[in-house]
Amino acid sequence: MRMTVPIAFGAMEPNAHPTSAPYELWEQDGVLHLILGNAVPIDAWMMKDILRAVHFLDPVGGEPIMVEQQELVRMSAEAKAFLARVCRSDVRPVAFMAYDLPDRIQGDFFARFHKPSFPFRVFGAREHAREWFDRYATGLRVVR
């Protein structure tokens, strides 16, 4: 099931084109996929909206999240700090996909500077992220 959550959660900027959504989120094969857009900067309020959307798709928790981003995504320091502070689940691993050096630097910086309490790793290939997810399988899956 592919679900573009931003419109349902009111995260669209006024007069924004639907293809320029700040993020997309959907569940597929037991993994939540989050694509961060570059239409608007991601601040603490947008991060709260993203976390509400994650909870909407996986209210029990435990499904891993694969995060990808478009080029030139701007995320405020407050949004990163908020994410690291409020997400304390050790059963929901987050894989940040870095396909180029700037993405890798950004992901590694987040991991080292903000020290998230949730399992977080940077990957260059989806299959490596999936192998890592398998090691964190908890058996907690939402049955719809």
C-alpha positions as CSV (number, residue, x, y, z in Angstrom):
1,M,0.0,0.0,0.0
2,R,1.5,3.3,-1.0
3,M,0.2,6.3,0.9
4,T,1.2,9.9,0.4
5,V,0.5,11.2,3.9
6,P,1.4,14.9,3.6
7,I,-2.0,16.0,2.2
8,A,-4.0,14.0,4.8
9,F,-1.9,15.5,7.6
10,G,-2.0,19.1,6.3
11,A,1.7,19.4,5.7
12,M,1.3,20.9,2.3
13,E,2.4,24.5,1.9
14,P,-0.3,26.9,0.6
15,N,-0.4,26.9,-3.2
16,A,2.1,24.0,-3.4
17,H,1.9,21.6,-6.2
18,P,1.1,18.1,-5.0
19,T,4.3,16.6,-6.5
20,S,6.3,19.0,-4.3
21,A,5.1,17.5,-1.0
22,P,7.4,17.9,1.9
23,Y,7.5,14.2,2.4
24,E,5.9,10.9,1.3
25,L,5.3,7.9,3.6
26,W,4.0,4.5,2.8
27,E,4.2,0.9,4.1
28,Q,5.5,-1.9,1.9
29,D,6.5,-5.4,2.8
30,G,6.7,-4.6,6.5
31,V,8.9,-1.5,6.1
32,L,7.8,2.1,6.3
33,H,9.3,4.2,3.5
34,L,9.9,7.9,4.1
35,I,11.0,10.2,1.3
36,L,11.9,13.7,2.5
37,G,11.1,16.3,-0.2
38,N,12.9,19.6,-0.8
39,A,9.7,21.7,-1.2
40,V,10.0,23.3,2.2
41,P,12.5,23.2,5.0
42,I,11.9,20.5,7.6
43,D,11.5,22.2,10.9
44,A,10.4,20.9,14.3
45,W,6.7,21.3,13.4
46,M,7.2,19.3,10.1
47,M,9.1,16.7,12.1
48,K,6.1,16.4,14.5
49,D,3.8,15.9,11.5
50,I,6.1,13.2,10.1
51,L,6.1,11.4,13.4
52,R,2.3,11.6,13.6
53,A,2.1,10.1,10.1
54,V,4.5,7.3,11.2
55,H,2.3,6.5,14.2
56,F,-0.8,6.6,12.0
57,L,0.6,3.9,9.7
58,D,2.2,1.9,12.5
59,P,0.4,2.6,15.8
60,V,1.8,-0.4,17.6
61,G,5.4,0.4,16.6
62,G,8.2,-1.9,15.5
63,E,8.1,-1.5,11.8
64,P,11.5,-0.3,10.5
65,I,11.8,2.9,8.6
66,M,13.9,3.4,5.4
67,V,14.5,7.1,4.9
68,E,15.5,8.6,1.6
69,Q,15.7,12.3,0.6
70,Q,15.7,14.4,-2.5
71,E,18.6,16.7,-3.3
72,L,19.0,19.8,-1.2
73,V,16.7,18.8,1.6
74,R,17.0,21.4,4.4
75,M,16.4,20.2,7.9
76,S,16.7,22.5,10.9
77,A,18.9,21.7,13.9
78,E,15.8,21.9,16.0
79,A,14.1,19.2,13.9
80,K,17.1,16.9,14.3
81,A,17.3,17.5,18.0
82,F,13.5,17.0,18.4
83,L,13.7,13.6,16.6
84,A,16.7,12.4,18.7
85,R,15.0,13.5,21.9
86,V,11.5,12.1,21.4
87,C,12.1,8.9,19.6
88,R,13.3,6.4,22.2
89,S,12.1,3.1,20.7
90,D,14.8,0.5,20.5
91,V,12.5,-1.8,18.4
92,R,12.1,0.5,15.4
93,P,15.4,0.7,13.4
94,V,15.9,3.6,11.0
95,A,18.0,3.2,7.9
96,F,19.1,6.5,6.3
97,M,19.9,5.9,2.6
98,A,22.9,7.9,1.5
99,Y,23.6,7.6,-2.3
100,D,26.2,10.3,-2.4
101,L,28.9,11.8,-0.2
102,P,26.9,14.8,1.1
103,D,24.1,12.5,2.2
104,R,26.6,10.2,3.9
105,I,28.2,13.1,5.7
106,Q,24.7,14.4,6.8
107,G,23.7,10.9,8.1
108,D,27.0,10.3,9.9
109,F,26.9,13.7,11.5
110,F,23.3,13.1,12.8
111,A,24.4,9.8,14.3
112,R,27.5,11.2,16.0
113,F,26.3,14.6,17.1
114,H,22.7,13.9,18.1
115,K,23.3,10.3,19.3
116,P,19.8,9.0,18.7
117,S,18.6,6.4,21.2
118,F,16.8,4.5,18.4
119,P,18.8,2.1,16.2
120,F,20.1,4.3,13.3
121,R,22.5,3.5,10.5
122,V,23.6,5.0,7.2
123,F,23.5,2.7,4.1
124,G,24.4,3.1,0.5
125,A,22.3,0.1,-0.7
126,R,18.7,-1.0,0.2
127,E,19.6,-4.7,0.4
128,H,22.1,-3.9,3.2
129,A,19.5,-1.9,5.1
130,R,17.0,-4.8,4.7
131,E,19.6,-7.3,6.1
132,W,20.1,-5.0,9.1
133,F,16.3,-4.7,9.6
134,D,16.0,-8.5,9.7
135,R,18.4,-8.5,12.7
136,Y,16.0,-6.2,14.6
137,A,12.8,-8.1,13.8
138,T,10.6,-8.0,16.9
139,G,7.5,-9.8,15.7
140,L,5.4,-6.7,16.4
141,R,3.5,-6.0,13.3
142,V,0.2,-4.3,12.9
143,V,-2.5,-6.5,11.5
144,R,-4.9,-4.6,9.3
